[in-house]
């Protein structure tokens, strides 16, 4: 799976993370995060894996398909609201 700059920013926003927070959680350099989010360079496979794992471990799933790019926050319980 790939991660677009927009999806990366959306996922960080859901968690309230700065780029520095993502770098720490994913063990990726801040420069690599900046390059990804600026669209300056496509991340390497291992870099993407670490970023996606960092988001996933905090309940965020990155979505990137033909019709939608973004991030979804997963919750552990579901309230019917009725």
Secondary structure as UniProt FT lines:
FT   HELIX           5..15
FT   HELIX           19..26
FT   HELIX           30..38
FT   HELIX           45..56
FT   TURN            57..59
FT   STRAND          60..64
FT   STRAND          69..73
//
